[in-house]
Amino acid sequence: MAYKITEECINCGACEPECPNQAISPGDERYEIDPEKCTECVGFFDEPQCASVCPTGACVPDPDRHESKEELEAKYRKLHGK
């Protein structure tokens, strides 16, 4: 499932450079994750990097966008041509 950034975001920007898919960008009120680019860091890391660096715990799984590991791997291959 893709991750999302909740209202707990303090706009510190720690998550943005950690995303290997460039799925995170500044939004109007807080940083946002593009669910079409979010692979939960599958293909790169064992855990989502945004969640591991977020000081407020604002990066959480989006319950509305459940994806299996296989679907995340396919998205990774599509995004990175692998």
Backbone bond lengths (Angstrom), bond angles and torsions (degrees), N, CA, C in turn:
res aa  C-N    CA-C-N  psi(-1)  N-CA   C-N-CA  omega(-1)  CA-C   N-CA-C  phi
1 M - - - 1.442 - - 1.516 108.37 -
2 A 1.258 116.05 143.19 1.459 120.07 177.07 1.521 109.28 -67.65
3 Y 1.301 115.19 157.90 1.454 120.70 175.55 1.523 108.91 -95.18
4 K 1.313 115.23 162.30 1.459 121.24 175.30 1.524 107.38 -137.21
5 I 1.318 115.53 165.50 1.457 121.08 178.85 1.521 107.49 -113.46
6 T 1.312 115.68 123.97 1.460 121.77 -175.69 1.522 111.82 -88.19
7 E 1.326 114.98 177.94 1.462 121.16 -179.39 1.527 113.06 -66.18
8 E 1.324 118.06 -8.63 1.462 120.01 175.34 1.535 112.31 -71.91
9 C 1.322 117.43 -9.13 1.471 122.50 179.95 1.531 110.10 -58.42
10 I 1.330 115.77 131.75 1.467 121.10 178.66 1.537 111.38 -105.51
11 N 1.336 116.28 12.57 1.469 122.10 178.96 1.527 113.33 57.96
12 C 1.321 116.71 37.38 1.464 119.81 179.70 1.527 111.63 -77.60
13 G 1.334 117.30 -24.28 1.456 121.25 178.12 1.512 114.99 82.88
14 A 1.311 118.80 5.84 1.470 121.46 -178.26 1.522 112.35 -61.48
15 C 1.310 116.81 -32.66 1.459 121.12 -175.27 1.529 113.65 -75.72
16 E 1.299 117.21 -36.03 1.470 121.24 -171.01 1.534 113.50 -55.08
17 P 1.334 120.39 -52.27 1.462 118.70 -178.03 1.530 113.78 -72.22
18 E 1.320 117.61 -14.16 1.463 120.84 -178.96 1.519 112.98 -82.20
19 C 1.327 118.10 -16.34 1.463 121.34 -176.10 1.531 110.36 -78.34
20 P 1.334 117.71 116.05 1.464 119.87 -178.81 1.526 113.49 -72.42
21 N 1.323 117.24 -12.19 1.465 121.35 -179.68 1.520 113.31 -102.34
22 Q 1.317 118.19 2.92 1.461 122.70 -175.28 1.526 110.63 52.04
23 A 1.336 115.63 42.07 1.465 121.17 -178.91 1.521 112.46 -89.57
24 I 1.329 117.73 -9.37 1.461 121.19 -175.69 1.526 110.04 -106.86
25 S 1.324 114.87 133.37 1.467 119.96 178.61 1.525 109.12 -147.07
26 P 1.341 116.56 159.02 1.465 119.16 177.19 1.531 110.33 -66.04
27 G 1.317 115.78 137.02 1.458 121.11 176.00 1.510 110.12 -109.95
28 D 1.306 116.51 -171.57 1.465 120.64 -179.57 1.529 111.93 -65.40
29 E 1.328 116.85 -44.22 1.463 120.46 -177.07 1.523 113.32 -109.77
30 R 1.329 117.06 -25.99 1.463 122.13 -178.20 1.524 107.93 -161.38
31 Y 1.308 115.81 171.70 1.460 119.50 176.18 1.524 109.43 -63.64
32 E 1.330 115.74 152.95 1.457 121.78 -178.35 1.512 110.11 -130.76
33 I 1.325 115.73 151.61 1.460 122.17 176.64 1.517 108.30 -112.33
34 D 1.319 116.68 126.70 1.464 122.20 175.82 1.529 106.98 -77.75
35 P 1.324 118.57 111.10 1.465 120.22 -176.35 1.526 113.76 -65.08
36 E 1.317 117.23 -20.39 1.466 120.23 178.04 1.528 111.79 -74.49
37 K 1.332 116.85 -17.06 1.460 121.54 179.32 1.519 112.99 -108.00
38 C 1.323 117.47 -15.09 1.462 120.76 -176.54 1.525 110.62 -78.08
39 T 1.333 116.06 121.90 1.463 122.05 176.51 1.528 110.75 -114.66
40 E 1.325 117.50 14.68 1.462 122.52 -174.12 1.527 110.07 57.10
41 C 1.310 116.03 25.97 1.464 125.20 -179.05 1.528 113.28 68.89
42 V 1.354 117.40 13.12 1.464 120.63 173.82 1.525 107.70 -58.79
43 G 1.311 115.67 135.12 1.464 121.42 -177.15 1.513 112.33 96.17
44 F 1.318 116.92 -14.25 1.460 121.59 -178.96 1.529 112.78 -124.81
45 F 1.322 116.38 -51.66 1.461 121.80 -173.09 1.523 110.73 -135.00
46 D 1.327 116.02 165.48 1.464 121.69 179.12 1.520 113.23 -80.69
47 E 1.336 116.83 -14.73 1.462 120.32 179.38 1.520 109.37 -146.19
48 P 1.314 117.28 155.02 1.465 120.13 178.61 1.530 111.26 -61.17
49 Q 1.299 115.95 122.25 1.459 121.25 -176.33 1.519 112.90 -69.16
50 C 1.329 117.36 -33.70 1.466 119.17 179.44 1.522 110.17 -59.52
51 A 1.329 116.44 -44.56 1.462 120.63 -179.32 1.525 111.03 -67.22
52 S 1.325 116.86 -34.73 1.464 118.92 -177.11 1.522 113.02 -72.58
53 V 1.338 118.23 -23.94 1.471 119.97 -179.10 1.523 113.74 -104.03
54 C 1.314 118.04 -9.68 1.470 120.82 -176.59 1.524 110.78 -70.34
55 P 1.335 117.50 120.38 1.469 120.09 -178.00 1.528 114.33 -73.00
56 T 1.340 117.50 -14.64 1.466 119.53 -177.54 1.523 113.84 -112.46
57 G 1.324 117.12 -2.55 1.457 119.89 -177.78 1.519 113.34 73.53
58 A 1.333 116.94 25.61 1.468 121.37 -176.58 1.525 113.45 -79.71
59 C 1.325 118.66 -14.87 1.464 121.97 179.05 1.528 108.07 -92.36
60 V 1.330 115.27 109.87 1.463 120.84 -174.17 1.531 110.22 -134.42
61 P 1.339 117.10 158.67 1.462 119.48 175.19 1.526 110.56 -61.25
62 D 1.325 115.79 139.90 1.462 121.37 178.34 1.526 107.78 -90.70
63 P 1.334 118.15 109.37 1.465 120.43 -176.87 1.527 113.89 -64.81
64 D 1.316 117.27 -15.09 1.460 120.71 179.10 1.519 112.86 -86.54
65 R 1.347 117.74 -3.95 1.459 121.15 -176.07 1.516 110.89 -131.86
66 H 1.329 116.65 61.03 1.461 120.99 -179.76 1.527 110.31 -73.68
67 E 1.334 116.19 129.22 1.463 122.22 176.41 1.520 108.06 -135.50
68 S 1.316 116.12 141.38 1.463 120.89 177.40 1.523 109.70 -76.02
69 K 1.320 116.35 166.70 1.464 120.17 177.80 1.525 109.84 -59.75
70 E 1.322 116.89 -37.72 1.462 120.71 179.37 1.529 111.09 -64.47
71 E 1.323 117.16 -40.58 1.459 120.83 177.94 1.534 110.83 -65.85
72 L 1.338 116.39 -39.64 1.465 120.12 177.76 1.521 110.98 -66.01
73 E 1.328 117.20 -39.17 1.468 120.68 177.17 1.523 110.94 -64.50
74 A 1.333 117.32 -40.34 1.469 120.91 177.63 1.523 110.78 -64.31
75 K 1.324 117.11 -40.11 1.463 120.83 177.73 1.526 110.19 -63.81
76 Y 1.340 116.37 -41.68 1.468 121.26 177.18 1.533 110.15 -58.38
77 R 1.338 117.14 -48.19 1.469 120.66 -179.40 1.527 111.07 -62.14
78 K 1.323 116.85 -40.25 1.465 120.68 179.79 1.535 110.63 -64.96
79 L 1.320 116.70 -43.38 1.473 120.88 -178.30 1.527 112.58 -68.74
80 H 1.334 116.11 -32.38 1.460 119.57 -171.14 1.526 113.43 -116.28
81 G 1.335 117.39 7.09 1.456 120.78 176.32 1.505 113.90 59.80
82 K 1.313 116.40 39.00 1.474 119.90 -179.13 1.496 111.31 -115.86
